[in-house]
């Protein structure tokens, strides 16, 4: 699906428009961008943050590439710990 989305410049699969659904979402949203991400650099990721209708948007930028954000040697500290804390805060708030 990712290749089709890239070619079409649209997140649509079999008539389901993920982009439109994302833009309608008003719940909490966490957008994570990597400063060394060559697949989707922060300028592209920031678009999602800027377009969200969320009443609780958060943008986290980390000094990693695309894969390093998930499994890099510092991913746990730089990405997963902040994501976990973000989730905990919202769980405590009943979001």
N, C-alpha and C positions, 0 to 999 in steps of 0.2 A: 504494500500500500504506500509506503514512503516514497518510492520512485514515481508512482502515479501522481501522488500529491505534489511532488516537486515539479514534475512536468506540467501539470495543470495549474500550478500555483494556487491550489485550493485543497483544503482538507475535507474532501467529499468522497465517500465510498458508498456505492450502490444507493445513491440518493440521500444519504445521511450526511448533512453538513456539520462537521465537528466545529468548524470555525464559528458558524452562526450560533451553535449551541453554547460555545465558550463565551461569546460576546453577550449572551443572554443571562449567563450565570451571575447571581448576586451574592452567593455564599463566599466564604473565605477562599482565597487563592494565593498560592505561593509560586512565584516564578523564579527559577534558578538559572543564571547565566554564567558561563565560564569565560574568563578573560582570554584564555588560550584556545577556545573552541573554534576550530576552523570550519566545522560543519554548520554550526549556527552561532555566530559570534553575538556578543551582547547587544549590538545594535538591532539585530533581528529579534532576539528574545524580548528586548525591551518593548517592542511593538505590542506583544501580547499583554504586557503589563499596562501599557498606555491605553489599550482598547478594552480592557476588562470593565465590566459594570459592577464588579465586586464591591461590596461595602467594606470589605476588609482585605485589601490587596497588599501583598508584601513582595518586594523584589530583593533577592539575594544574589550578589555577584561574587564568585569565588575565583581564585587564581589557578584555574585548571583547564585542561582540554576536555573534549566531549566524553571520552571514556574515563579519563582520570577523575571526573566528577563522581563516577559510580564506584570505581574499583582502584583508584590510585592510592599511593602510599599515605596520602594525607586526606583522602576522601572522608574517612570516619570523622576526623576532627573538623575539617573545613566545610563539609557538606552534610553528612548524616547527623552529626550532633545538632547543628542549627535547625535542620528539618525536624528532628525529633522534638526539640524544644518548641518549635512553632506548633507542632501537633499537640503537644502537652498543654500549651497555653490555651488553645482553642477547646481542647477536651474539658479543661477545668472551667472554661467559660460556658460550656454547654453548646458550643457551635455545632 
